[in-house]
């Protein structure tokens, strides 16, 4: 009888240890998942800041170029200034390489109300042959999103926008 009681005690102890181990392992997965989520959020936030800085720096380059060209050529029309700035910034943006194969583009907004021909694709390193094409906020991507509408609304609200959309990878 004593042997049976000891055996039951050992089985109970093993059962408790197995259950405790299951809780420890499950808790570990929960903790690892939380750490992973926090790390992903931190990486995303860092990328977002990097992209925002890149956009702000590019805007500053454009403004400085515009000012310098006007000082050097006070007789030039706004169109001549714009053409020269566009050529320079196009070459600059074509030569930029980001580690994650992202890229920036410039759409010149013609109509802040949106709709057909709301903007011109002015510079886009991934769609060079389509530069000059007029864009519509009514375009829907393969996932059902309206990227140009999102873009326009973000620009109207904050002056720039960072969002995710589906596009072919650069140079593919």
DSSP file (Angstrom, degrees, kcal/mol; ACC not computed):
  #  RESIDUE AA STRUCTURE BP1 BP2  ACC     N-H-->O    O-->H-N    N-H-->O    O-->H-N    TCO  KAPPA ALPHA  PHI   PSI    X-CA   Y-CA   Z-CA
    1    1 A X     >        0   0    0      0, 0.0     4,-2.0     0, 0.0     5,-0.2   0.000 360.0 360.0 360.0 -40.0    0.0    0.0    0.0
    2    2 A X  H  >  +     0   0    0      1,-0.2     4,-2.3     2,-0.2     5,-0.2   0.877 360.0  53.2 -64.4 -37.5    2.9    2.3    0.9
    3    3 A X  H  > S+     0   0    0      1,-0.2     4,-2.4     2,-0.2    -1,-0.2   0.903 108.4  49.8 -62.9 -42.3    4.4    1.6   -2.5
    4    4 A X  H  > S+     0   0    0      2,-0.2     4,-2.4     1,-0.2    -2,-0.2   0.881 110.3  50.1 -64.6 -39.7    1.2    2.6   -4.3
    5    5 A X  H  X S+     0   0    0     -4,-2.0     4,-2.3     2,-0.2    -2,-0.2   0.911 111.8  47.9 -66.2 -42.5    0.9    5.8   -2.3
    6    6 A X  H  X S+     0   0    0     -4,-2.3     4,-2.6     2,-0.2    -2,-0.2   0.905 111.2  51.2 -63.6 -40.5    4.5    6.7   -3.2
    7    7 A X  H  X S+     0   0    0     -4,-2.4     4,-2.6     2,-0.2    -2,-0.2   0.913 110.0  48.8 -63.2 -42.9    3.9    5.9   -6.8
    8    8 A X  H  X S+     0   0    0     -4,-2.4     4,-2.6     2,-0.2    -1,-0.2   0.893 111.1  51.2 -62.8 -40.1    0.8    8.2   -6.8
    9    9 A X  H  X S+     0   0    0     -4,-2.3     4,-2.5     2,-0.2    -2,-0.2   0.908 111.0  47.7 -63.6 -42.0    2.9   10.9   -5.2
   10   10 A X  H  X S+     0   0    0     -4,-2.6     4,-2.8     2,-0.2    -2,-0.2   0.927 113.2  47.6 -65.1 -45.0    5.6   10.6   -7.8
   11   11 A X  H  X S+     0   0    0     -4,-2.6     4,-2.6     2,-0.2    -2,-0.2   0.898 112.8  49.4 -63.3 -39.8    3.0   10.7  -10.6
   12   12 A X  H  X S+     0   0    0     -4,-2.6     4,-2.6     2,-0.2    -2,-0.2   0.918 111.8  48.6 -64.3 -43.0    1.3   13.7   -9.1
   13   13 A X  H  X S+     0   0    0     -4,-2.5     4,-2.6     2,-0.2    -2,-0.2   0.927 112.7  47.5 -63.0 -45.1    4.6   15.5   -8.8
   14   14 A X  H  X S+     0   0    0     -4,-2.8     4,-2.7     2,-0.2    -2,-0.2   0.912 111.8  50.9 -62.5 -42.5    5.5   14.7  -12.4
   15   15 A X  H  X S+     0   0    0     -4,-2.6     4,-2.5     2,-0.2    -2,-0.2   0.923 111.1  47.7 -61.4 -44.7    2.1   15.8  -13.5
   16   16 A X  H  X S+     0   0    0     -4,-2.6     4,-2.7     1,-0.2    -2,-0.2   0.914 112.8  49.3 -63.1 -42.6    2.4   19.1  -11.6
   17   17 A X  H  X S+     0   0    0     -4,-2.6     4,-2.7     2,-0.2    -2,-0.2   0.900 111.0  49.4 -63.9 -41.1    6.0   19.6  -13.1
   18   18 A X  H  X S+     0   0    0     -4,-2.7     4,-2.4     2,-0.2    -2,-0.2   0.927 112.9  46.9 -63.2 -44.7    4.7   18.9  -16.6
   19   19 A X  H  X S+     0   0    0     -4,-2.5     4,-2.2     2,-0.2    -2,-0.2   0.914 112.9  49.5 -63.9 -41.9    1.9   21.4  -16.2
   20   20 A X  H  X S+     0   0    0     -4,-2.7     4,-2.4     2,-0.2    -2,-0.2   0.909 110.6  50.7 -62.3 -41.7    4.3   23.9  -14.7
   21   21 A X  H  X S+     0   0    0     -4,-2.7     4,-2.9     2,-0.2     5,-0.2   0.900 108.0  52.4 -62.3 -41.7    6.6   23.4  -17.7
   22   22 A X  H  X S+     0   0    0     -4,-2.4     4,-2.8     1,-0.2     5,-0.2   0.921 110.7  47.7 -60.4 -43.8    3.8   23.9  -20.1
   23   23 A X  H  X S+     0   0    0     -4,-2.2     4,-2.7     2,-0.2    -2,-0.2   0.896 112.3  49.4 -64.6 -39.8    2.9   27.2  -18.4
   24   24 A X  H  X S+     0   0    0     -4,-2.4     4,-2.4     2,-0.2    -2,-0.2   0.937 113.9  45.1 -64.3 -46.7    6.6   28.3  -18.5
   25   25 A X  H  X S+     0   0    0     -4,-2.9     4,-2.2     2,-0.2    -2,-0.2   0.927 115.0  47.4 -63.8 -44.8    7.0   27.4  -22.2
   26   26 A X  H  X S+     0   0    0     -4,-2.8     4,-2.2    -5,-0.2    -2,-0.2   0.916 112.2  50.4 -62.8 -42.4    3.7   29.1  -23.1
   27   27 A X  H  X S+     0   0    0     -4,-2.7     4,-2.6    -5,-0.2    -1,-0.2   0.894 108.2  53.5 -61.6 -39.1    4.6   32.1  -21.0
   28   28 A X  H  X S+     0   0    0     -4,-2.4     4,-3.0     2,-0.2    -2,-0.2   0.908 107.9  49.8 -61.6 -42.4    8.0   32.2  -22.8
   29   29 A X  H  X S+     0   0    0     -4,-2.2     4,-2.6     2,-0.2    -1,-0.2   0.903 111.0  49.7 -63.0 -40.4    6.2   32.2  -26.2
   30   30 A X  H  X S+     0   0    0     -4,-2.2     4,-2.3     2,-0.2    -2,-0.2   0.928 113.5  45.8 -63.3 -44.8    3.9   35.1  -25.0
   31   31 A X  H  X S+     0   0    0     -4,-2.6     4,-2.6     2,-0.2    -2,-0.2   0.927 113.6  48.4 -64.9 -45.2    7.0   37.1  -23.8
   32   32 A X  H  X S+     0   0    0     -4,-3.0     4,-2.7     1,-0.2    -2,-0.2   0.909 111.6  50.8 -61.5 -41.9    8.9   36.4  -27.0
   33   33 A X  H  X S+     0   0    0     -4,-2.6     4,-2.6    -5,-0.2    -1,-0.2   0.911 110.9  48.2 -61.9 -42.9    5.9   37.4  -29.1
   34   34 A X  H  X S+     0   0    0     -4,-2.3     4,-2.4     2,-0.2    -2,-0.2   0.908 112.6  48.3 -64.9 -41.9    5.5   40.6  -27.2
   35   35 A X  H  X S+     0   0    0     -4,-2.6     4,-2.6     2,-0.2    -2,-0.2   0.917 111.8  50.2 -63.5 -43.1    9.3   41.4  -27.6
   36   36 A X  H  X S+     0   0    0     -4,-2.7     4,-2.9     2,-0.2    -2,-0.2   0.921 111.0  48.8 -61.2 -45.1    9.1   40.6  -31.3
   37   37 A X  H  X S+     0   0    0     -4,-2.6     4,-2.5     1,-0.2    -1,-0.2   0.919 112.7  47.8 -61.6 -43.7    6.1   42.9  -31.7
   38   38 A X  H  X S+     0   0    0     -4,-2.4     4,-2.3     2,-0.2    -2,-0.2   0.894 112.6  49.1 -64.4 -39.6    7.8   45.7  -29.8
   39   39 A X  H  X S+     0   0    0     -4,-2.6     4,-2.6     2,-0.2    -2,-0.2   0.920 110.8  49.7 -65.7 -44.1   11.0   45.3  -31.9
   40   40 A X  H  X S+     0   0    0     -4,-2.9     4,-2.7     1,-0.2    -2,-0.2   0.913 111.4  49.7 -60.1 -42.7    9.0   45.3  -35.1
   41   41 A X  H  X S+     0   0    0     -4,-2.5     4,-2.7     2,-0.2    -1,-0.2   0.908 110.9  49.6 -62.0 -42.0    7.2   48.5  -34.0
   42   42 A X  H  X S+     0   0    0     -4,-2.3     4,-2.3     2,-0.2    -2,-0.2   0.910 112.1  47.2 -65.0 -42.3   10.6   50.1  -33.1
   43   43 A X  H  X S+     0   0    0     -4,-2.6     4,-2.6     2,-0.2     5,-0.2   0.925 112.9  49.4 -64.0 -44.5   12.1   49.2  -36.5
   44   44 A X  H  X S+     0   0    0     -4,-2.7     4,-2.7     1,-0.2    -2,-0.2   0.924 111.6  48.8 -60.6 -44.6    9.0   50.5  -38.3
   45   45 A X  H  X S+     0   0    0     -4,-2.7     4,-2.2     2,-0.2    -1,-0.2   0.898 111.3  50.0 -63.1 -39.9    9.1   53.8  -36.3
   46   46 A X  H  X S+     0   0    0     -4,-2.3     4,-2.3     2,-0.2    -2,-0.2   0.919 112.2  47.2 -65.0 -43.1   12.8   54.2  -37.1
   47   47 A X  H  X S+     0   0    0     -4,-2.6     4,-3.0     2,-0.2     5,-0.2   0.917 109.8  54.0 -62.2 -42.7   12.2   53.6  -40.8
   48   48 A X  H  X S+     0   0    0     -4,-2.7     4,-2.5     1,-0.2    -2,-0.2   0.914 110.0  46.4 -58.7 -44.2    9.3   56.0  -40.8
   49   49 A X  H  X S+     0   0    0     -4,-2.2     4,-2.6     2,-0.2    -1,-0.2   0.892 111.5  52.1 -65.7 -39.7   11.6   58.7  -39.3
   50   50 A X  H  X S+     0   0    0     -4,-2.3     4,-2.4     2,-0.2    -2,-0.2   0.937 112.2  45.3 -61.3 -47.1   14.3   58.0  -41.8
   51   51 A X  H  X S+     0   0    0     -4,-3.0     4,-2.5     2,-0.2    -2,-0.2   0.909 112.2  51.4 -63.7 -41.9   11.9   58.3  -44.7
   52   52 A X  H  X S+     0   0    0     -4,-2.5     4,-2.6    -5,-0.2    -1,-0.2   0.921 111.0  48.2 -61.5 -43.6   10.4   61.5  -43.2
   53   53 A X  H  X S+     0   0    0     -4,-2.6     4,-2.8     2,-0.2    -1,-0.2   0.900 110.3  52.4 -62.5 -40.6   13.9   63.0  -42.9
   54   54 A X  H  X S+     0   0    0     -4,-2.4     4,-2.3     2,-0.2    -2,-0.2   0.915 111.1  46.5 -61.6 -43.3   14.7   61.9  -46.5
   55   55 A X  H  X S+     0   0    0     -4,-2.5     4,-2.6     2,-0.2    -2,-0.2   0.937 113.5  48.1 -64.6 -46.4   11.6   63.7  -47.8
   56   56 A X  H  X S+     0   0    0     -4,-2.6     4,-2.2     1,-0.2    -2,-0.2   0.905 112.4  49.1 -62.4 -41.2   12.2   66.8  -45.7
   57   57 A X  H  X S+     0   0    0     -4,-2.8     4,-2.4     2,-0.2    -1,-0.2   0.899 111.0  50.0 -64.2 -40.3   15.9   66.9  -46.9
   58   58 A X  H  X S+     0   0    0     -4,-2.3     4,-2.4     2,-0.2    -2,-0.2   0.912 110.1  50.3 -65.1 -42.1   14.8   66.5  -50.5
   59   59 A X  H  X S+     0   0    0     -4,-2.6     4,-2.5     1,-0.2    -1,-0.2   0.904 110.2  50.4 -61.1 -40.7   12.2   69.3  -50.1
   60   60 A X  H  X S+     0   0    0     -4,-2.2     4,-2.7     2,-0.2    -2,-0.2   0.902 109.1  51.8 -64.3 -41.0   15.0   71.5  -48.7
   61   61 A X  H  X S+     0   0    0     -4,-2.4     4,-2.8     2,-0.2     5,-0.2   0.929 110.2  49.1 -58.9 -45.5   17.3   70.7  -51.7
   62   62 A X  H  X S+     0   0    0     -4,-2.4     4,-2.6     1,-0.2    -2,-0.2   0.938 112.3  47.0 -61.3 -47.5   14.5   71.6  -54.1
   63   63 A X  H  X S+     0   0    0     -4,-2.5     4,-2.2     1,-0.2    -1,-0.2   0.911 114.0  47.9 -61.7 -42.7   13.9   74.9  -52.3
   64   64 A X  H  X S+     0   0    0     -4,-2.7     4,-2.7     2,-0.2    -2,-0.2   0.905 112.2  48.9 -65.6 -41.3   17.6   75.7  -52.1
   65   65 A X  H  X S+     0   0    0     -4,-2.8     4,-2.9     2,-0.2     5,-0.3   0.929 110.3  51.3 -62.9 -44.3   18.1   74.9  -55.8
   66   66 A X  H  X S+     0   0    0     -4,-2.6     4,-2.1    -5,-0.2    -2,-0.2   0.929 112.6  46.2 -57.4 -46.2   15.1   77.0  -56.8
   67   67 A X  H  X S+     0   0    0     -4,-2.2     4,-2.0     2,-0.2    -2,-0.2   0.917 113.5  48.4 -64.4 -44.7   16.6   80.0  -54.8
   68   68 A X  H  X S+     0   0    0     -4,-2.7     4,-2.5     1,-0.2     5,-0.2   0.907 111.6  49.0 -64.0 -42.7   20.1   79.5  -56.2
   69   69 A X  H  X S+     0   0    0     -4,-2.9     4,-2.7     1,-0.2    -1,-0.2   0.908 110.1  51.3 -65.4 -40.8   18.9   79.3  -59.8
   70   70 A X  H  < S+     0   0    0     -4,-2.1    -1,-0.2    -5,-0.3    -2,-0.2   0.879 111.7  47.9 -63.6 -36.7   16.7   82.4  -59.4
   71   71 A X  H  < S+     0   0    0     -4,-2.0     3,-0.5     1,-0.2    -2,-0.2   0.901 116.8  42.3 -69.2 -40.8   19.7   84.3  -58.0
   72   72 A X  H  < S+     0   0    0     -4,-2.5     2,-0.2     1,-0.3    -2,-0.2   0.826 129.5  27.6 -73.8 -31.7   22.0   83.1  -60.8
   73   73 A X    ><  +     0   0    0     -4,-2.7     3,-1.9    -5,-0.2    -1,-0.3  -0.616  64.1 165.0-132.0  72.0   19.4   83.7  -63.5
   74   74 A X  T 3  S+     0   0    0     -3,-0.5    -1,-0.1     1,-0.3    -4,-0.1   0.708  78.1  59.1 -64.5 -17.1   17.0   86.4  -62.4
   75   75 A X  T 3  S+     0   0    0     -3,-0.1    -1,-0.3     2,-0.0     2,-0.1   0.539  82.8 107.8 -87.5  -7.1   15.7   86.7  -66.0
   76   76 A X  S <  S-     0   0    0     -3,-1.9     2,-0.1    -7,-0.2    -3,-0.0  -0.416  70.3-120.7 -73.7 146.1   14.5   83.1  -66.2
   77   77 A X     >  -     0   0    0     -2,-0.1     4,-2.2     1,-0.1     5,-0.2  -0.340  27.6-106.2 -75.9 164.4   10.8   82.2  -66.1
   78   78 A X  H  > S+     0   0    0      1,-0.2     4,-2.9     2,-0.2     5,-0.2   0.869 122.6  55.8 -58.2 -36.3    9.3   80.1  -63.4
   79   79 A X  H  > S+     0   0    0      2,-0.2     4,-2.7     1,-0.2    -1,-0.2   0.902 106.5  48.5 -65.3 -41.5    9.1   77.3  -66.0
   80   80 A X  H  > S+     0   0    0      2,-0.2     4,-2.1     1,-0.2    -1,-0.2   0.913 113.1  48.0 -64.6 -42.0   12.8   77.5  -66.8
   81   81 A X  H  X S+     0   0    0     -4,-2.2     4,-2.5     2,-0.2     5,-0.2   0.945 112.8  48.5 -61.8 -47.9   13.6   77.3  -63.1
   82   82 A X  H  X S+     0   0    0     -4,-2.9     4,-3.0     1,-0.2    -2,-0.2   0.914 109.8  52.3 -59.7 -44.5   11.3   74.4  -62.5
   83   83 A X  H  X S+     0   0    0     -4,-2.7     4,-2.2     1,-0.2    -1,-0.2   0.906 111.9  45.6 -59.9 -42.9   12.7   72.5  -65.5
   84   84 A X  H  X S+     0   0    0     -4,-2.1     4,-2.1     2,-0.2    -1,-0.2   0.905 114.6  46.8 -69.1 -41.3   16.3   72.9  -64.2
   85   85 A X  H  X S+     0   0    0     -4,-2.5     4,-2.9     2,-0.2     5,-0.3   0.918 112.0  51.8 -64.8 -42.7   15.4   71.9  -60.7
   86   86 A X  H  X S+     0   0    0     -4,-3.0     4,-2.5    -5,-0.2    -2,-0.2   0.910 109.1  49.8 -61.9 -43.1   13.4   68.9  -62.0
   87   87 A X  H  X S+     0   0    0     -4,-2.2     4,-2.1    -5,-0.2    -1,-0.2   0.932 114.3  45.0 -60.6 -45.9   16.3   67.7  -64.1
   88   88 A X  H  X S+     0   0    0     -4,-2.1     4,-2.3     1,-0.2    -2,-0.2   0.944 115.7  44.9 -65.2 -47.5   18.7   67.9  -61.1
   89   89 A X  H  X S+     0   0    0     -4,-2.9     4,-2.9     1,-0.2     5,-0.2   0.844 110.5  55.7 -68.4 -32.9   16.3   66.3  -58.6
   90   90 A X  H  X S+     0   0    0     -4,-2.5     4,-2.6    -5,-0.3    -1,-0.2   0.953 110.0  45.1 -61.5 -49.4   15.4   63.6  -61.1
   91   91 A X  H  X S+     0   0    0     -4,-2.1     4,-1.4     1,-0.2    -2,-0.2   0.908 114.3  50.1 -60.5 -41.8   19.1   62.7  -61.5
   92   92 A X  H  X S+     0   0    0     -4,-2.3     4,-0.8     1,-0.2     3,-0.3   0.938 113.1  44.6 -61.1 -48.4   19.6   62.8  -57.7
   93   93 A X  H  < S+     0   0    0     -4,-2.9     3,-0.4     1,-0.2    -2,-0.2   0.843 109.6  55.9 -69.7 -33.4   16.6   60.6  -57.0
   94   94 A X  H  < S+     0   0    0     -4,-2.6    -1,-0.2     1,-0.2    -2,-0.2   0.837 109.5  47.6 -64.8 -31.2   17.5   58.1  -59.8
   95   95 A X  H  < S+     0   0    0     -4,-1.4    -1,-0.2    -3,-0.3    -2,-0.2   0.613  87.7 107.5 -87.8 -11.9   20.9   57.7  -58.1
   96   96 A X     <  -     0   0    0     -4,-0.8     2,-0.4    -3,-0.4     8,-0.0  -0.417  48.9-168.4 -68.7 139.4   19.6   57.2  -54.5
   97   97 A X        -     0   0    0     -2,-0.1     2,-0.3     6,-0.0     6,-0.1  -0.981   3.3-163.0-132.0 121.7   19.8   53.7  -53.2
   98   98 A X    >   -     0   0    0      4,-0.6     3,-1.8    -2,-0.4    -2,-0.0  -0.791  26.6-124.6-101.7 146.8   18.0   52.6  -50.0
   99   99 A X  T 3  S+     0   0    0     -2,-0.3    -1,-0.1     1,-0.3     0, 0.0   0.788 111.0  47.2 -62.5 -28.6   19.0   49.5  -48.2
  100  100 A X  T 3  S-     0   0    0     -3,-0.0    -1,-0.3     2,-0.0     3,-0.1   0.167 116.1-110.5-100.8  19.2   15.5   48.0  -48.3
  101  101 A X  S <  S+     0   0    0     -3,-1.8    69,-0.7     1,-0.2    -2,-0.1   0.716  72.4 139.7  60.4  24.2   15.0   48.8  -52.0
  102  102 A X        -     0   0    0     67,-0.1    -4,-0.6    68,-0.0     2,-0.3  -0.333  30.1-170.5 -82.2 176.8   12.4   51.5  -51.2
  103  103 A X        -     0   0    0     -2,-0.1     2,-0.3    -6,-0.1    -9,-0.1  -0.980  17.8-122.4-161.4 163.3   12.4   54.7  -53.2
  104  104 A X        -     0   0    0     -2,-0.3    21,-0.7   -11,-0.2     2,-0.3  -0.784  23.8-172.9-109.4 157.1   10.9   58.2  -53.3
  105  105 A X  E     -A  124   0A   0     -2,-0.3     2,-0.5    19,-0.2    19,-0.2  -0.933  16.9-132.8-141.0 167.1    8.9   59.8  -56.0
  106  106 A X  E     -A  123   0A   0     17,-2.9    17,-2.2    -2,-0.3    16,-1.4  -0.987  14.7-173.9-127.3 124.0    7.4   63.2  -56.8
  107  107 A X  E     -A  121   0A   0     -2,-0.5     2,-0.8    14,-0.2    14,-0.2  -0.968  20.8-139.9-110.4 129.8    3.9   63.8  -58.0
  108  108 A X  E     -A  120   0A   0     12,-2.6    12,-2.4    -2,-0.5     2,-0.4  -0.808  19.5-137.7 -91.7 113.9    3.0   67.4  -58.9
  109  109 A X  E     +A  119   0A   0     -2,-0.8    10,-0.3    10,-0.2     3,-0.2  -0.554  29.8 170.3 -76.4 128.2   -0.5   68.1  -57.7
  110  110 A X  S    S+     0   0    0      8,-3.4     2,-0.4    -2,-0.4     9,-0.2   0.671  73.5  29.2-105.2 -28.4   -2.6   70.0  -60.1
  111  111 A X    >   -     0   0    0      7,-2.5     3,-1.8     4,-0.1    -1,-0.3  -0.900  58.2-165.5-141.6 106.8   -5.9   69.7  -58.4
  112  112 A X  T 3  S+     0   0    0     -2,-0.4     3,-0.1     1,-0.3    -1,-0.1   0.523  88.0  69.8 -72.1  -4.2   -6.2   69.4  -54.6
  113  113 A X  T 3  S-     0   0    0      1,-0.3    -1,-0.3     5,-0.1     2,-0.1   0.604  99.2-142.4 -84.3 -12.1   -9.8   68.3  -55.0
  114  114 A X    <   +     0   0    0     -3,-1.8    -1,-0.3     4,-0.1     2,-0.1  -0.396  49.5 112.6  85.2-163.9   -8.6   65.0  -56.5
  115  115 A X  S >  S-     0   0    0     -2,-0.1     3,-1.2    -3,-0.1    22,-1.1  -0.464  76.0  -6.0  92.0-166.6  -10.3   63.1  -59.3
  116  116 A X  T 3  S+     0   0    0      1,-0.3    20,-0.2    20,-0.2    19,-0.1  -0.357 134.5   7.3 -63.4 141.3   -8.9   62.4  -62.8
  117  117 A X  T 3  S+     0   0    0     18,-0.4    -1,-0.3     2,-0.1    19,-0.2   0.812  80.6 144.0  56.7  35.1   -5.7   64.3  -63.7
  118  118 A X    <   +     0   0    0     17,-1.5    -8,-3.4    -3,-1.2    -7,-2.5   0.791  69.9   9.2 -71.6 -26.0   -5.3   65.5  -60.1
  119  119 A X  E     -AB 109 135A   0     16,-0.8    16,-3.3   -10,-0.3     2,-0.4  -0.977  67.2-126.3-150.8 160.2   -1.5   65.1  -60.4
  120  120 A X  E     -AB 108 134A   0    -12,-2.4   -12,-2.6    -2,-0.3     2,-1.4  -0.920  27.3-123.4-108.2 135.4    1.3   64.5  -62.7
  121  121 A X  E     +A  107   0A   0     12,-3.0    11,-3.7    -2,-0.4    12,-0.3  -0.664  42.3 170.2 -74.1  98.1    3.8   61.7  -62.1
  122  122 A X  E     +     0   0A   0    -16,-1.4     2,-0.4    -2,-1.4    -1,-0.2   0.947  60.9   5.0 -81.8 -52.0    6.8   64.0  -62.2
  123  123 A X  E     +A  106   0A   0    -17,-2.2   -17,-2.9    -3,-0.2    -1,-0.3  -0.990  63.2 156.4-138.9 127.4    9.7   61.8  -61.0
  124  124 A X  E >   -A  105   0A   0     -2,-0.4     3,-1.2   -19,-0.2     6,-0.2  -0.783  25.2-160.1-151.8 105.2    9.5   58.1  -60.2
  125  125 A X  T 3  S+     0   0    0    -21,-0.7     3,-0.4    -2,-0.3    46,-0.2   0.732  96.5  47.1 -57.9 -22.5   12.7   56.0  -60.3
  126  126 A X  T 3  S+     0   0    0      1,-0.2    -1,-0.3    44,-0.1     3,-0.1   0.630 120.1  35.8 -95.0 -15.2   10.6   52.8  -60.6
  127  127 A X    X   +     0   0    0     -3,-1.2     3,-1.6     1,-0.1     4,-0.3  -0.339  69.2 148.3-131.2  51.5    8.3   54.1  -63.3
  128  128 A X  G >  S+     0   0    0     -3,-0.4     3,-1.5     1,-0.3    -1,-0.1   0.865  71.7  55.1 -57.5 -40.2   10.6   56.2  -65.4
  129  129 A X  G 3  S+     0   0    0      1,-0.3    -1,-0.3    -3,-0.1    -2,-0.0   0.658 106.6  53.2 -71.4 -13.1    8.8   55.5  -68.7
  130  130 A X  G X  S+     0   0    0     -3,-1.6     3,-2.0    -6,-0.2    -1,-0.3   0.335  76.5 126.5-103.1   6.7    5.5   56.7  -67.1
  131  131 A X  T <  S+     0   0    0     -3,-1.5    -9,-0.2    -4,-0.3     3,-0.1  -0.407  70.5  34.4 -63.6 141.3    6.8   60.1  -66.0
  132  132 A X  T 3  S+     0   0    0    -11,-3.7    -1,-0.3     1,-0.4   -10,-0.1   0.191  88.1 133.1  95.8 -14.8    4.6   62.8  -67.2
  133  133 A X    <   -     0   0    0     -3,-2.0   -12,-3.0   -12,-0.3    -1,-0.4  -0.416  58.2-122.0 -68.9 142.1    1.5   60.6  -66.9
  134  134 A X  E     -B  120   0A   0    -14,-0.2     2,-0.2    -2,-0.1   -14,-0.2  -0.654  28.7-146.6 -85.6 144.1   -1.6   62.2  -65.3
  135  135 A X  E     -B  119   0A   0    -16,-3.3   -17,-1.5    -2,-0.3   -16,-0.8  -0.699   5.4-148.0-113.4 160.8   -2.9   60.4  -62.2
  136  136 A X    >   -     0   0    0     -2,-0.2     3,-1.2   -20,-0.2    12,-0.3  -0.986  17.1-143.5-130.2 138.6   -6.3   59.8  -60.7
  137  137 A X  T 3  S+     0   0    0    -22,-1.1    12,-0.4    -2,-0.4   -21,-0.1   0.536  99.6  71.2 -73.9  -5.0   -7.4   59.5  -57.1
  138  138 A X  T 3   +     0   0    0     10,-0.1    -1,-0.2   -23,-0.1     2,-0.1   0.505  69.9 117.9 -87.8  -5.1   -9.9   57.0  -58.3
  139  139 A X    <   -     0   0    0     -3,-1.2     2,-0.4     7,-0.1     9,-0.3  -0.403  50.5-157.3 -65.9 136.1   -7.2   54.3  -59.1
  140  140 A X        -     0   0    0      6,-0.2     6,-0.2    -2,-0.1    -2,-0.1  -0.964   7.9-140.6-116.5 130.4   -7.6   51.1  -57.0
  141  141 A X    >   -     0   0    0      4,-2.9     3,-2.2    -2,-0.4    26,-0.1  -0.218  37.9 -87.6 -82.8 179.7   -4.6   48.9  -56.4
  142  142 A X  T 3  S+     0   0    0      1,-0.3    -1,-0.1    24,-0.2    -2,-0.0   0.650 128.0  53.0 -65.0 -14.8   -4.7   45.1  -56.4
  143  143 A X  T 3  S-     0   0    0      2,-0.1    -1,-0.3    23,-0.1     3,-0.1   0.339 121.6-103.0-101.3   6.0   -5.5   45.0  -52.7
  144  144 A X  S <  S+     0   0    0     -3,-2.2     2,-0.2     1,-0.3    -2,-0.1   0.553  78.8 131.9  87.9   7.6   -8.5   47.3  -53.1
  145  145 A X        -     0   0    0      1,-0.0    -4,-2.9    21,-0.0     2,-0.6  -0.513  56.3-136.2 -89.8 161.1   -6.8   50.5  -51.7
  146  146 A X     >  +     0   0    0     -6,-0.2     4,-2.4    -2,-0.2     3,-0.3  -0.761  26.5 176.9-115.2  82.0   -6.8   53.9  -53.3
  147  147 A X  H  > S+     0   0    0     -2,-0.6     4,-2.6     1,-0.2    -1,-0.2   0.842  76.4  49.7 -61.6 -37.9   -3.1   54.9  -53.0
  148  148 A X  H  > S+     0   0    0     -9,-0.3     4,-2.5   -12,-0.3    -1,-0.2   0.860 111.8  49.1 -71.9 -32.5   -3.3   58.2  -54.8
  149  149 A X  H  > S+     0   0    0    -12,-0.4     4,-2.7    -3,-0.3     5,-0.2   0.924 112.5  48.0 -67.6 -44.1   -6.3   59.3  -52.8
  150  150 A X  H  X S+     0   0    0     -4,-2.4     4,-2.3     1,-0.2    -2,-0.2   0.922 112.9  50.0 -59.4 -44.4   -4.5   58.3  -49.5
  151  151 A X  H  X S+     0   0    0     -4,-2.6     4,-2.2    -5,-0.2    -2,-0.2   0.937 112.3  45.6 -60.3 -49.6   -1.5   60.2  -50.8
  152  152 A X  H  X S+     0   0    0     -4,-2.5     4,-2.7     1,-0.2     5,-0.2   0.919 112.8  49.7 -63.2 -45.0   -3.4   63.4  -51.6
  153  153 A X  H  X S+     0   0    0     -4,-2.7     4,-2.0     1,-0.2    -1,-0.2   0.898 111.8  49.5 -62.8 -40.0   -5.4   63.3  -48.3
  154  154 A X  H  X>S+     0   0    0     -4,-2.3     4,-3.2    -5,-0.2     6,-0.6   0.894 111.8  48.0 -65.5 -39.8   -2.1   62.9  -46.3
  155  155 A X  H  X5S+     0   0    0     -4,-2.2     4,-1.9     4,-0.2    -2,-0.2   0.917 111.8  49.4 -67.3 -43.3   -0.5   65.8  -48.2
  156  156 A X  H  <5S+     0   0    0     -4,-2.7    -1,-0.2    -5,-0.2    -2,-0.2   0.881 118.7  40.3 -61.9 -37.0   -3.5   68.0  -47.7
  157  157 A X  H  <5S+     0   0    0     -4,-2.0    -2,-0.2    -5,-0.2    -1,-0.2   0.939 137.7   6.0 -78.0 -49.0   -3.5   67.2  -44.0
  158  158 A X  H  <5S-     0   0    0     -4,-3.2    -3,-0.2     2,-0.3    -2,-0.2   0.457  93.8-109.5-121.1  -3.9    0.2   67.1  -43.1
  159  159 A X  S  <<S+     0   0    0     -4,-1.9     2,-0.3    -5,-0.5    -4,-0.2   0.216  98.6  28.8  89.6 -17.0    2.2   68.3  -46.1
  160  160 A X  S    S-     0   0    0     -6,-0.6     2,-0.3     2,-0.0    -2,-0.3  -0.956  70.1-150.9-161.2 169.2    3.6   64.8  -46.7
  161  161 A X        -     0   0    0     -2,-0.3     2,-0.5    -3,-0.1    -6,-0.1  -0.997   7.7-158.8-151.2 142.7    2.5   61.2  -46.1
  162  162 A X        +     0   0    0     -2,-0.3     2,-0.3    -8,-0.0    -2,-0.0  -0.989  33.8 145.5-121.2 121.5    4.0   57.9  -45.4
  163  163 A X        -     0   0    0     -2,-0.5     2,-0.4     2,-0.0    -2,-0.1  -0.947  45.0-108.9-148.7 167.1    1.9   54.9  -46.2
  164  164 A X        +     0   0    0     -2,-0.3     2,-0.3     2,-0.0    -2,-0.0  -0.848  40.4 159.6-103.7 135.4    2.1   51.3  -47.5
  165  165 A X        -     0   0    0     -2,-0.4     2,-0.6     2,-0.0    -2,-0.0  -0.948  42.1 -97.8-146.0 166.7    0.9   50.4  -50.9
  166  166 A X        +     0   0    0     -2,-0.3     2,-0.3   -21,-0.0   -24,-0.2  -0.785  53.3 144.2 -93.7 123.7    1.5   47.6  -53.4
  167  167 A X        -     0   0    0     -2,-0.6     3,-0.1   -26,-0.1     2,-0.1  -0.967  54.1 -88.2-147.5 160.2    3.9   48.2  -56.2
  168  168 A X        -     0   0    0     -2,-0.3     3,-0.1     1,-0.1     2,-0.0  -0.404  55.6 -96.7 -67.3 150.7    6.4   46.3  -58.1
  169  169 A X    >   -     0   0    0      1,-0.1     3,-1.6     3,-0.1    -1,-0.1  -0.356  50.4 -88.9 -67.2 149.2    9.9   46.2  -56.5
  170  170 A X  T 3  S+     0   0    0    -69,-0.7    -1,-0.1     1,-0.3   -44,-0.1  -0.311 110.7   9.8 -61.6 140.5   12.3   48.7  -57.9
  171  171 A X  T 3         0   0    0    -46,-0.2    -1,-0.3     1,-0.1    -2,-0.1   0.709 360.0 360.0  62.3  24.4   14.3   47.4  -60.8
  172  172 A X    <         0   0    0     -3,-1.6    -2,-0.1   -46,-0.1    -1,-0.1   0.411 360.0 360.0-110.0 360.0   12.2   44.3  -61.2
